[in-house]
Amino acid sequence: MMATRSPKDANAENRRLSAENGELRLRLQEAERALEAIRTGLAESLVAETPDGLHLSQQRGDESVATESLARSAIEQAVTIRDESGRLRCRPGDITARMRTEEALRDSERRFRLALKHAPVSVAAQDRDFRFLWAFNHRTVDSADVIGKTDKDLFPPDDAARLMALKRRAMETDTEVREQLWVTSAGRRLFLDLCLEPMHDAAGQVVGVGIATVDLTDRKLVEEALRKANLQLADADHRKNEFLGLLSHELRNPLTPICNSIHILEKAAPGGPQARRALAVIDRQVRQLSRLVDELLDVTRISRGKIRLERAHLDLVEVVRRSVEDHRAFLEHHEVVLELPSDPISVDGDPTRLGQVIGNLLINAAKFTPEKGKIVVGLVRTLDSAVLEVADSGLGIDADTLQRLFQPFAQAERSLSQSRGGMGLGLALVKGLVELHGGTVSAHSDGPGQGARFTVRLPLDEKGATTRGSWNANGVHSGRRKVLVIEDNADAATRLREALEYRDHAVEVACSGPQGLEKARQFDPDFVLCALSLQGMDGYDVARAFRADEQLKDMHLVATSNGVPPDMEQAAEAGFERHLSKTSSVEKLDEVLRGIAPSPSTNGRSR
């Protein structure tokens, strides 16, 4: 018997079904809205066919296209599959974590590239055949040009072989390899710190090598420069110490014969043979001391730029001839050959300083050439230079010594027992003086026992007329000269007078500045030797007074002093042209006088 429902129950059931239908309609409407959003997303997406279906990834900009939950789950990615009828069915997915990971990777790569861009590091990778897979900040070549190339394509054969051997070792031993080496790339020589590390695949097999390179070229060059500088300083310090020992030896040597000669003079009859021999000894030793001191002072002046050249238009042939004659005493035990041209060779130079250059070369040749040895002095003219050569058949020079021959104190390399005289300053002085004249000096030797040849090149003076014929055979300018000595020290004045009169010059002496001015007006001298240390009116004031006097302003003024020479810039401002030590030799006096030609205003004076 079937149960029947009451109208009340039927109505309740209808209301329930109606409510469920309403809820289903709401869900259906919500699903339709979601589907519409998916369709909109699909229309703005790229579709890629994969074995799993169609992956749809929206091209995102700065604007959102849906609500946060729907955009991230359904629009940013949709995975579709086909059912049996071929219809597409969409399954939304959440890629938020993946997007965050990708962004972190991109940020990490940006920081990595920024760090490498400003660091002296190059990184790269090569496969087992040494082909570059990628490279970043590669310092040796442009990164884009590296890909696909090998070391043989980028480096010279020897460098490429070394690099590949190191990388092969890293891959075969599966260990990191570190090496520092020089390589050449793109025409540059580079010193690299190389770090090689094997690269592995997913199975752990070595498939290539990773390369990190630090460019140490600049640091290596600085280290090399510092090392050379330290060696040079150590060598200079060693030579300086040797020089100081030699200097004390050279300066002490003349003192003993001088002291002995003074002792003899005290007991010997005046003017007798013993007295004359003692005087001759004193004269020779004082000359030696003067030469040593002059060399020291001249080298110091050159190094400080204090030497002033008194230039004139010269015939270098006559300067050479005269210098050889002046040094006959040093050359008397040698065969001297002069090879000089018959025509003059004009140069613009200081005759005293050029004579010093030639004299030092001659003395050097005589010291290192045995007796009866040959010394050849030659002079030729080239297109733009006067070329002087002093060659000898002496001891010769080894290659190491040739490199430092013109450095100060080079002679100090010899022990005191081996020294042949001098302090190793002569050739340094030659170099400095020649360079002041705009010339060059060089040395050549085939080795020990093969002799040596020194070559000096000086620029020609085509514009100036030479003074050839204006010097006599003794090296003194033609004619008897009138010299005024202004000196308040009686001994010094007497010595200068005797030395000048020995050369047949006319000499007057004044013992003060005012007296010197008065005598100059009466005596009308060609040259004035004036002491700087005068009492009252000193030498600088005297020079200024001469230059301010209309009658005396054209006279040649030479400053005289004891010990260290004055500041020649100050002396030149006062009016002096040269400086002379009061203890200078007769030859030195002559050098100064012939280094200053009498002014035209004095040439016509009566004698």
VEXDREN-2710 file (C-alpha; in Angstrom, 1 decimal):
% VEXDREN-2710
k/r/px/py/pz
1/MET/0.0/0.0/0.0
2/MET/1.6/3.2/-1.1
3/ALA/1.9/6.1/1.3
4/THR/0.5/9.3/0.2
5/ARG/2.1/12.7/1.0
6/SER/0.1/15.4/2.4
7/PRO/-0.2/18.7/0.5
8/LYS/1.8/20.3/3.3
9/ASP/4.8/17.9/2.7
10/ALA/4.6/18.5/-1.0
11/ASN/4.8/22.2/-0.6
12/ALA/7.8/21.9/1.6
13/GLU/9.6/19.7/-0.9
14/ASN/8.9/22.1/-3.7
15/ARG/10.3/25.0/-1.7
16/ARG/13.5/23.0/-1.0
17/LEU/13.9/22.1/-4.7
18/SER/13.3/25.7/-5.7
19/ALA/15.9/26.9/-3.3
20/GLU/18.4/24.4/-4.6
21/ASN/17.7/25.4/-8.1
22/GLY/18.3/29.0/-7.2
23/GLU/21.6/28.2/-5.6
24/LEU/22.6/26.2/-8.7
25/ARG/21.7/29.1/-10.9
26/LEU/23.9/31.4/-8.8
27/ARG/26.8/28.9/-9.1
28/LEU/26.2/28.6/-12.8
29/GLN/26.3/32.4/-13.2
30/GLU/29.5/32.5/-11.2
31/ALA/31.0/29.8/-13.3
32/GLU/30.0/31.6/-16.5
33/ARG/31.7/34.8/-15.2
34/ALA/34.9/32.8/-14.5
35/LEU/34.7/31.2/-17.9
36/GLU/34.3/34.6/-19.5
37/ALA/37.4/35.8/-17.6
38/ILE/39.3/32.8/-18.8
39/ARG/38.2/33.4/-22.4
40/THR/39.3/37.0/-22.1
41/GLY/42.7/35.9/-20.7
42/LEU/43.0/33.3/-23.5
43/ALA/42.4/36.0/-26.1
44/GLU/45.4/38.0/-24.7
45/SER/47.7/35.1/-24.2
46/LEU/50.3/33.2/-26.3
47/VAL/49.6/29.5/-26.9
48/ALA/52.3/26.9/-27.0
49/GLU/51.6/23.3/-28.0
50/THR/53.2/20.8/-25.5
51/PRO/52.8/17.1/-24.8
52/ASP/50.6/18.0/-21.8
53/GLY/48.3/20.3/-23.8
54/LEU/48.3/24.0/-24.5
55/HIS/50.1/26.3/-22.0
56/LEU/48.7/29.8/-22.0
57/SER/50.9/32.5/-20.4
58/GLN/49.6/36.1/-20.4
59/GLN/51.9/38.9/-21.7
60/ARG/51.9/41.0/-18.5
61/GLY/52.3/44.7/-18.4
62/ASP/51.9/47.2/-15.6
63/GLU/48.1/46.8/-15.5
64/SER/46.0/44.0/-13.9
65/VAL/43.4/42.2/-16.0
66/ALA/41.3/40.5/-13.3
67/THR/41.0/40.2/-9.6
68/GLU/44.1/39.2/-7.7
69/SER/43.1/35.5/-7.1
70/LEU/41.6/35.0/-10.5
71/ALA/44.5/36.7/-12.4
72/ARG/47.2/34.7/-10.6
73/SER/45.4/31.4/-10.9
74/ALA/43.6/31.4/-14.2
75/ILE/44.8/34.3/-16.4
76/GLU/48.6/34.2/-15.8
77/GLN/48.7/30.5/-16.7
78/ALA/46.1/28.0/-18.0
79/VAL/46.9/24.4/-18.9
80/THR/44.5/23.0/-21.5
81/ILE/43.9/19.4/-22.5
82/ARG/41.7/17.9/-25.3
83/ASP/38.9/15.4/-24.4
84/GLU/37.8/12.5/-26.6
85/SER/35.7/14.8/-28.7
86/GLY/38.6/17.2/-29.3
87/ARG/37.2/19.9/-27.1
88/LEU/39.6/22.0/-25.0
89/ARG/39.3/21.9/-21.3
90/CYS/41.1/24.4/-19.1
91/ARG/42.8/23.9/-15.8
92/PRO/44.1/27.0/-14.0
93/GLY/47.4/26.9/-12.1
94/ASP/49.3/29.1/-9.6
95/ILE/52.8/30.3/-10.7
96/THR/53.4/32.9/-7.9
97/ALA/56.3/31.0/-6.4
98/ARG/57.9/30.5/-9.8
99/MET/57.6/34.1/-10.7
100/ARG/59.3/35.1/-7.4
101/THR/62.1/32.7/-8.1
102/GLU/62.6/33.9/-11.6
103/GLU/62.7/37.5/-10.4
104/ALA/65.2/36.7/-7.7
105/LEU/67.4/35.0/-10.3
106/ARG/67.2/38.0/-12.6
107/ASP/68.1/40.3/-9.7
108/SER/71.0/38.0/-8.7
109/GLU/72.3/38.1/-12.3
110/ARG/72.1/41.9/-12.4
111/ARG/74.2/42.1/-9.2
112/PHE/76.7/39.5/-10.6
113/ARG/77.1/41.5/-13.8
114/LEU/77.5/44.8/-12.0
115/ALA/80.2/43.2/-9.7
116/LEU/82.2/41.8/-12.6
117/LYS/81.9/45.0/-14.7
118/HIS/83.9/46.9/-12.1
119/ALA/86.4/44.2/-11.1
120/PRO/89.5/43.2/-13.0
121/VAL/88.0/39.7/-13.4
122/SER/87.0/37.8/-16.5
123/VAL/84.9/34.7/-16.4
124/ALA/84.3/32.2/-19.2
125/ALA/83.5/28.5/-19.9
126/GLN/84.9/26.1/-22.5
127/ASP/83.9/22.6/-23.5
128/ARG/86.3/19.7/-23.7
129/ASP/87.4/20.8/-27.2
130/PHE/88.4/24.2/-25.7
131/ARG/85.6/26.0/-27.5
132/PHE/84.3/29.0/-25.6
133/LEU/80.7/28.5/-24.6
134/TRP/80.2/31.9/-23.0
135/ALA/82.4/34.7/-21.6
136/PHE/81.8/37.8/-19.5
137/ASN/84.0/40.8/-19.0
138/HIS/86.7/39.0/-20.9
139/ARG/89.7/41.4/-20.8
140/THR/91.8/39.9/-23.6
141/VAL/89.2/40.1/-26.4
142/ASP/85.6/41.2/-26.9
143/SER/83.2/38.7/-25.3
144/ALA/81.0/38.4/-28.4
145/ASP/84.0/37.5/-30.5
146/VAL/85.0/34.6/-28.1
147/ILE/82.0/32.3/-28.4
148/GLY/82.7/29.2/-30.5
149/LYS/86.5/30.0/-30.8
150/THR/89.4/28.1/-29.2
151/ASP/92.6/29.2/-27.6
152/LYS/94.4/28.6/-30.9
153/ASP/92.2/31.2/-32.5
154/LEU/92.9/33.8/-29.8
155/PHE/96.5/33.4/-28.7
156/PRO/99.9/32.9/-30.2
157/PRO/100.9/29.2/-30.6
158/ASP/103.1/29.0/-27.5
159/ASP/100.6/30.8/-25.3
160/ALA/97.7/28.7/-26.6
161/ALA/99.6/25.4/-26.0
162/ARG/100.4/26.4/-22.4
163/LEU/96.8/27.5/-21.7
164/MET/95.3/24.3/-23.1
165/ALA/97.8/22.1/-21.2
166/LEU/96.6/23.8/-17.9
167/LYS/92.9/23.3/-18.8
168/ARG/93.5/19.7/-19.9
169/ARG/95.1/19.1/-16.5
170/ALA/92.1/20.6/-14.7
171/MET/89.6/18.4/-16.6
172/GLU/91.7/15.1/-16.4
173/THR/92.4/15.4/-12.7
174/ASP/89.0/16.9/-11.9
175/THR/90.7/19.5/-9.6
176/GLU/91.1/23.2/-9.5
177/VAL/94.3/24.6/-11.2
178/ARG/95.8/28.0/-10.3
179/GLU/98.6/29.6/-12.4
180/GLN/100.1/33.0/-13.0
181/LEU/101.6/33.5/-16.5
182/TRP/102.4/36.0/-19.3
183/VAL/100.3/35.8/-22.4
184/THR/99.9/37.9/-25.5
185/SER/96.5/38.8/-26.8
186/ALA/95.4/41.5/-29.3
187/GLY/98.9/42.7/-29.5
188/ARG/99.2/43.3/-25.7
189/ARG/101.4/41.4/-23.3
190/LEU/99.4/40.6/-20.2
191/PHE/100.2/39.0/-16.9
192/LEU/97.2/36.9/-15.7
193/ASP/96.2/35.1/-12.5
194/LEU/94.3/32.1/-13.9
195/CYS/91.9/29.9/-11.9
196/LEU/90.6/26.8/-13.8
197/GLU/87.8/24.6/-12.4
198/PRO/86.2/21.5/-14.1
199/MET/82.5/21.7/-15.0
200/HIS/80.2/18.7/-14.6
201/ASP/76.9/17.6/-16.1
202/ALA/73.9/16.1/-14.2
203/ALA/75.6/12.7/-14.1
204/GLY/78.8/14.2/-12.6
205/GLN/80.9/13.8/-15.7
206/VAL/83.4/16.5/-16.6
207/VAL/82.1/18.3/-19.7
208/GLY/84.4/21.4/-19.7
209/VAL/86.2/23.9/-17.7
210/GLY/85.3/27.2/-16.0
211/ILE/87.8/30.0/-16.2
212/ALA/88.3/33.0/-13.9
213/THR/91.0/35.4/-14.8
214/VAL/92.4/38.4/-12.9
215/ASP/94.5/40.9/-14.9
216/LEU/97.7/41.6/-12.8
217/THR/99.6/43.3/-15.6
218/ASP/99.7/46.8/-14.1
219/ARG/100.7/45.5/-10.7
220/LYS/103.4/43.3/-12.2
221/LEU/104.9/46.2/-14.2
222/VAL/104.9/48.3/-11.0
223/GLU/106.6/45.5/-9.1
224/GLU/109.2/45.2/-11.9
225/ALA/109.9/48.9/-11.8
226/LEU/110.2/48.9/-8.1
227/ARG/112.6/45.9/-8.2
228/LYS/114.8/47.6/-10.8
229/ALA/114.7/50.9/-8.8
230/ASN/115.8/49.0/-5.6
231/LEU/118.6/47.4/-7.5
232/GLN/119.7/50.7/-8.9
233/LEU/119.6/52.3/-5.5
234/ALA/121.5/49.5/-3.9
235/ASP/124.1/49.7/-6.7
236/ALA/124.3/53.5/-6.3
237/ASP/124.7/53.2/-2.5
238/HIS/127.5/50.6/-3.0
239/ARG/129.3/52.8/-5.6
240/LYS/128.8/55.8/-3.2
241/ASN/130.5/54.0/-0.3
242/GLU/133.3/52.8/-2.6
243/PHE/133.7/56.3/-3.9
244/LEU/134.0/57.8/-0.4
245/GLY/136.8/55.4/0.4
246/LEU/138.5/56.3/-2.9
247/LEU/138.0/60.0/-2.3
248/SER/139.7/59.9/1.0
249/HIS/142.5/57.9/-0.6
250/GLU/142.9/60.3/-3.5
251/LEU/142.8/63.5/-1.3
252/ARG/145.2/62.0/1.2
253/ASN/147.8/60.9/-1.3
254/PRO/149.0/64.5/-2.2
255/LEU/149.2/65.6/1.5
256/THR/152.2/63.4/2.4
257/PRO/154.5/64.7/-0.4
258/ILE/153.3/68.3/0.3
259/CYS/154.1/68.0/4.0
260/ASN/157.5/66.4/3.2
261/SER/158.3/69.2/0.7
262/ILE/157.4/71.9/3.3
263/HIS/159.8/70.2/5.8
264/ILE/162.6/70.2/3.1
265/LEU/161.9/73.9/2.3
266/GLU/162.3/74.8/6.0
267/LYS/165.9/73.4/6.0
268/ALA/167.0/73.7/2.3
269/ALA/168.9/76.7/1.0
270/PRO/166.5/79.1/-0.8
271/GLY/166.7/78.7/-4.5
272/GLY/168.9/75.5/-4.2
273/PRO/168.3/72.2/-6.0
274/GLN/166.4/70.7/-3.0
275/ALA/164.2/73.7/-2.7
276/ARG/163.4/73.7/-6.4
277/ARG/162.5/70.0/-6.3
278/ALA/160.4/70.5/-3.2
279/LEU/158.5/73.3/-4.9
280/ALA/158.0/71.2/-8.0
281/VAL/156.5/68.4/-5.9
282/ILE/154.2/70.9/-4.1
283/ASP/153.1/72.4/-7.5
284/ARG/152.3/68.9/-8.9
285/GLN/150.3/67.8/-5.9
286/VAL/148.4/71.0/-5.6
287/ARG/147.5/70.8/-9.2
288/GLN/146.2/67.2/-8.5
289/LEU/144.2/68.4/-5.6
290/SER/142.7/71.3/-7.5
291/ARG/141.7/69.0/-10.4
292/LEU/140.0/66.6/-8.0
293/VAL/138.1/69.4/-6.3
294/ASP/137.2/71.0/-9.6
295/GLU/135.7/67.7/-10.8
296/LEU/133.7/67.3/-7.7
297/LEU/132.3/70.8/-8.0
298/ASP/131.6/70.5/-11.7
299/VAL/129.7/67.2/-11.4
300/THR/127.6/68.8/-8.5
301/ARG/126.9/71.9/-10.6
302/ILE/125.8/69.8/-13.6
303/SER/123.5/67.7/-11.5
304/ARG/122.0/70.9/-10.0
305/GLY/121.8/72.7/-13.4
306/LYS/124.2/75.4/-12.1
307/ILE/126.8/75.3/-14.9
308/ARG/126.6/78.3/-17.3
309/LEU/128.2/77.9/-20.7
310/GLU/130.1/80.9/-22.1
311/ARG/129.4/80.2/-25.7
312/ALA/131.4/81.5/-28.7
313/HIS/131.8/80.6/-32.4
314/LEU/134.7/78.2/-32.3
315/ASP/136.8/76.2/-34.7
316/LEU/136.7/72.7/-33.1
317/VAL/139.8/71.7/-35.0
318/GLU/141.9/74.3/-33.1
319/VAL/140.2/73.4/-29.8
320/VAL/141.2/69.7/-30.2
321/ARG/144.7/70.6/-31.3
322/ARG/145.2/72.9/-28.3
323/SER/143.8/70.3/-25.8
324/VAL/146.2/67.7/-27.1
325/GLU/149.1/70.1/-26.6
326/ASP/147.9/71.0/-23.1
327/HIS/147.9/67.3/-22.1
328/ARG/151.3/66.3/-23.6
329/ALA/152.6/65.5/-20.1
330/PHE/149.9/62.8/-19.7
331/LEU/150.6/61.4/-23.2
332/GLU/154.4/61.4/-23.3
333/HIS/154.7/57.7/-22.9
334/HIS/152.2/56.9/-25.6
335/GLU/152.0/57.1/-29.3
336/VAL/149.5/59.9/-30.1
337/VAL/148.1/60.2/-33.7
338/LEU/146.1/63.2/-34.7
339/GLU/143.7/62.8/-37.6
340/LEU/142.3/66.4/-38.0
341/PRO/140.9/68.0/-41.2
342/SER/142.7/70.9/-42.8
343/ASP/139.5/73.0/-43.0
344/PRO/137.8/74.5/-39.9
345/ILE/134.7/72.9/-38.3
346/SER/132.6/75.6/-36.7
347/VAL/130.6/74.9/-33.5
348/ASP/128.8/77.1/-31.0
349/GLY/130.3/76.2/-27.6
350/ASP/132.2/77.0/-24.5
351/PRO/136.0/76.6/-25.4
352/THR/136.9/76.0/-21.7
353/ARG/134.3/73.3/-21.3
354/LEU/135.0/71.6/-24.6
355/GLY/138.7/71.6/-23.8
356/GLN/137.7/69.9/-20.5
357/VAL/135.7/67.3/-22.4
358/ILE/138.7/66.5/-24.7
359/GLY/141.2/66.6/-21.9
360/ASN/139.2/64.1/-19.8
361/LEU/138.9/61.7/-22.7
362/LEU/142.7/62.0/-23.3
363/ILE/143.5/61.4/-19.6
364/ASN/141.1/58.4/-19.5
365/ALA/142.8/56.9/-22.6
366/ALA/146.3/57.5/-21.1
367/LYS/145.3/55.8/-17.8
368/PHE/144.0/52.6/-19.4
369/THR/146.6/52.3/-22.2
370/PRO/149.9/50.7/-21.4
371/GLU/153.1/52.6/-22.2
372/LYS/154.0/52.6/-25.9
373/GLY/150.3/52.1/-26.6
374/LYS/148.5/54.0/-29.3
375/ILE/146.0/56.8/-28.9
376/VAL/144.2/58.2/-32.0
377/VAL/142.4/61.5/-31.9
378/GLY/140.2/62.0/-35.0
379/LEU/137.7/64.7/-36.0
380/VAL/135.4/64.7/-39.0
381/ARG/132.5/66.7/-40.3
382/THR/129.2/65.0/-41.2
383/LEU/126.1/66.5/-42.7
384/ASP/124.9/68.1/-39.5
385/SER/127.5/67.2/-36.8
386/ALA/131.1/67.4/-35.8
387/VAL/132.3/63.9/-34.8
388/LEU/135.2/63.6/-32.4
389/GLU/136.7/60.2/-31.7
390/VAL/139.3/59.3/-29.1
391/ALA/140.4/55.6/-29.6
392/ASP/143.1/53.7/-27.7
393/SER/144.7/50.3/-27.8
394/GLY/144.4/49.8/-24.0
395/LEU/142.7/47.5/-21.6
396/GLY/139.2/47.6/-23.2
397/ILE/135.9/47.6/-21.4
398/ASP/133.6/44.7/-20.6
399/ALA/129.9/44.8/-21.5
400/ASP/128.6/45.3/-18.0
401/THR/130.9/48.3/-17.4
402/LEU/129.9/49.8/-20.7
403/GLN/126.3/50.1/-19.5
404/ARG/127.3/52.3/-16.5
405/LEU/130.4/53.9/-17.8
406/PHE/129.1/57.5/-17.8
407/GLN/127.5/57.2/-14.4
408/PRO/129.2/59.1/-11.5
409/PHE/131.7/57.1/-9.4
410/ALA/132.0/54.3/-12.0
411/GLN/135.8/54.3/-11.3
412/ALA/134.9/53.3/-7.7
413/GLU/134.1/49.8/-9.0
414/ARG/137.8/49.2/-8.7
415/SER/139.5/48.5/-5.4
416/LEU/142.0/51.0/-4.1
417/SER/144.9/48.9/-5.1
418/GLN/143.6/48.6/-8.6
419/SER/142.6/52.2/-9.1
420/ARG/144.5/54.0/-11.9
421/GLY/143.8/57.5/-10.4
422/GLY/140.7/59.7/-10.4
423/MET/137.4/59.1/-8.8
424/GLY/135.3/58.0/-11.6
425/LEU/133.9/61.5/-12.3
426/GLY/135.7/62.3/-15.5
427/LEU/133.4/60.5/-17.9
428/ALA/130.3/61.5/-16.0
429/LEU/131.6/65.1/-16.4
430/VAL/132.2/64.5/-20.1
431/LYS/128.6/63.3/-20.6
432/GLY/127.1/66.3/-18.7
433/LEU/129.1/68.9/-20.6
434/VAL/128.5/67.4/-24.0
435/GLU/124.8/67.2/-23.4
436/LEU/124.8/70.9/-22.3
437/HIS/126.2/71.6/-25.7
438/GLY/123.3/69.7/-27.3
439/GLY/125.5/66.8/-28.2
440/THR/125.9/63.1/-27.4
441/VAL/128.7/60.8/-26.2
442/SER/129.0/57.1/-26.5
443/ALA/131.6/54.4/-25.9
444/HIS/132.5/51.1/-27.7
445/SER/134.8/48.3/-26.9
446/ASP/135.2/44.8/-28.3
447/GLY/136.0/43.5/-24.8
448/PRO/138.8/43.3/-22.4
449/GLY/142.2/43.8/-24.0
450/GLN/140.6/45.2/-27.2
451/GLY/140.9/48.9/-26.5
452/ALA/138.1/51.4/-26.4
453/ARG/136.7/54.2/-28.6
454/PHE/134.8/57.2/-27.3
455/THR/132.7/59.2/-29.8
456/VAL/131.4/62.8/-29.2
457/ARG/128.9/64.4/-31.6
458/LEU/128.3/68.1/-31.5
459/PRO/125.9/70.1/-33.7
460/LEU/127.5/72.3/-36.3
461/ASP/127.3/76.1/-36.1
462/GLU/126.8/77.1/-39.8
463/LYS/125.7/80.7/-39.0
464/GLY/128.6/81.8/-36.9
465/ALA/132.1/82.7/-37.9
466/THR/134.8/80.9/-36.0
467/THR/137.6/82.5/-34.1
468/ARG/140.3/80.5/-35.9
469/GLY/143.6/82.3/-36.0
470/SER/142.7/84.4/-32.9
471/TRP/144.5/82.0/-30.5
472/ASN/148.3/81.6/-30.4
473/ALA/150.2/78.4/-30.0
474/ASN/150.1/78.5/-26.2
475/GLY/146.4/78.6/-26.2
476/VAL/146.2/82.3/-25.2
477/HIS/144.3/84.8/-27.2
478/SER/146.6/86.7/-29.6
479/GLY/148.2/89.7/-28.0
480/ARG/149.3/90.7/-24.5
481/ARG/146.4/91.2/-22.2
482/LYS/145.9/93.7/-19.4
483/VAL/144.4/92.2/-16.2
484/LEU/143.4/94.0/-13.0
485/VAL/143.3/91.9/-9.8
486/ILE/141.1/93.3/-7.0
487/GLU/142.1/91.3/-3.9
488/ASP/142.6/92.3/-0.2
489/ASN/144.5/89.1/0.7
490/ALA/148.2/89.8/-0.1
491/ASP/149.1/86.1/-0.6
492/ALA/146.3/85.4/-3.0
493/ALA/147.0/88.7/-4.9
494/THR/150.7/87.8/-5.2
495/ARG/149.9/84.3/-6.5
496/LEU/147.5/85.6/-9.2
497/ARG/149.9/88.3/-10.3
498/GLU/152.8/85.8/-10.7
499/ALA/150.6/83.3/-12.5
500/LEU/149.4/85.9/-15.0
501/GLU/152.8/87.5/-15.5
502/TYR/154.2/84.0/-16.2
503/ARG/151.9/84.0/-19.2
504/ASP/153.3/87.5/-20.2
505/HIS/150.1/89.4/-19.3
506/ALA/150.3/92.9/-17.8
507/VAL/148.9/92.9/-14.3
508/GLU/147.9/95.5/-11.7
509/VAL/146.7/94.8/-8.2
510/ALA/144.2/96.8/-6.1
511/CYS/143.6/95.9/-2.4
512/SER/140.0/97.3/-2.1
513/GLY/136.9/97.9/-4.2
514/PRO/137.2/101.7/-4.4
515/GLN/140.9/101.4/-5.3
516/GLY/140.0/98.8/-8.0
517/LEU/137.5/101.2/-9.6
518/GLU/140.1/104.0/-9.6
519/LYS/142.8/101.7/-11.1
520/ALA/140.4/100.4/-13.7
521/ARG/139.9/103.9/-15.0
522/GLN/143.6/104.5/-15.2
523/PHE/144.8/101.1/-16.3
524/ASP/142.0/100.3/-18.8
525/PRO/142.2/96.4/-18.3
526/ASP/140.8/93.8/-20.6
527/PHE/139.9/91.6/-17.7
528/VAL/139.1/92.2/-14.0
529/LEU/139.6/89.4/-11.5
530/CYS/137.7/90.6/-8.4
531/ALA/137.5/88.8/-5.1
532/LEU/133.9/88.4/-3.7
533/SER/135.0/88.5/0.0
534/LEU/136.4/92.0/0.0
535/GLN/136.2/94.0/3.2
536/GLY/133.8/96.9/3.1
537/MET/132.7/97.1/-0.5
538/ASP/132.4/93.4/-1.4
539/GLY/132.8/91.9/-4.9
540/TYR/129.1/92.1/-5.8
541/ASP/129.1/95.8/-5.0
542/VAL/132.2/96.3/-7.1
543/ALA/130.7/94.5/-10.0
544/ARG/127.5/96.6/-9.8
545/ALA/129.7/99.8/-9.7
546/PHE/131.5/98.6/-12.8
547/ARG/128.3/98.0/-14.7
548/ALA/126.9/101.4/-13.6
549/ASP/130.0/103.3/-14.8
550/GLU/129.8/104.5/-18.4
551/GLN/133.6/104.1/-18.8
552/LEU/133.9/100.7/-17.1
553/LYS/130.6/98.9/-18.0
554/ASP/132.0/96.8/-20.9
555/MET/135.0/95.3/-19.0
556/HIS/135.0/91.6/-18.5
557/LEU/134.5/90.7/-14.8
558/VAL/135.6/87.3/-13.3
559/ALA/134.7/86.5/-9.7
560/THR/137.4/84.8/-7.5
561/SER/136.7/83.0/-4.2
562/ASN/138.0/80.3/-1.9
563/GLY/136.2/77.0/-1.5
564/VAL/132.7/76.5/-2.8
565/PRO/131.8/78.7/-5.8
566/PRO/129.1/81.4/-5.4
567/ASP/125.6/81.2/-6.7
568/MET/126.4/82.1/-10.3
569/GLU/122.9/83.4/-10.9
570/GLN/123.5/86.0/-8.2
571/ALA/127.0/86.7/-9.5
572/ALA/125.6/87.1/-13.1
573/GLU/123.0/89.6/-11.9
574/ALA/125.7/91.6/-10.3
575/GLY/127.7/91.6/-13.5
576/PHE/130.2/88.7/-13.3
577/GLU/130.7/86.5/-16.4
578/ARG/132.7/83.6/-14.9
579/HIS/134.1/82.3/-11.6
580/LEU/137.6/81.3/-10.7
581/SER/139.1/79.7/-7.6
582/LYS/142.0/81.7/-6.1
583/THR/144.0/78.5/-6.0
584/SER/143.5/77.7/-9.7
585/SER/146.5/76.7/-11.7
586/VAL/148.1/78.8/-14.4
587/GLU/146.4/76.6/-17.0
588/LYS/143.0/77.2/-15.4
589/LEU/143.6/81.0/-15.5
590/ASP/144.4/80.7/-19.2
591/GLU/141.3/78.6/-19.8
592/VAL/139.2/81.4/-18.3
593/LEU/140.9/84.1/-20.2
594/ARG/140.6/82.4/-23.6
595/GLY/137.0/81.5/-22.7
596/ILE/136.1/85.2/-22.8
597/ALA/137.1/87.0/-25.9
598/PRO/137.9/90.6/-25.4
599/SER/135.0/92.8/-26.3
600/PRO/135.2/94.9/-29.5
601/SER/135.5/98.0/-27.5
602/THR/138.9/96.8/-26.1
603/ASN/140.4/95.4/-29.3
604/GLY/141.4/98.8/-30.5
605/ARG/143.0/100.1/-27.3
606/SER/146.6/101.1/-27.3
607/ARG/149.0/98.9/-25.3
END
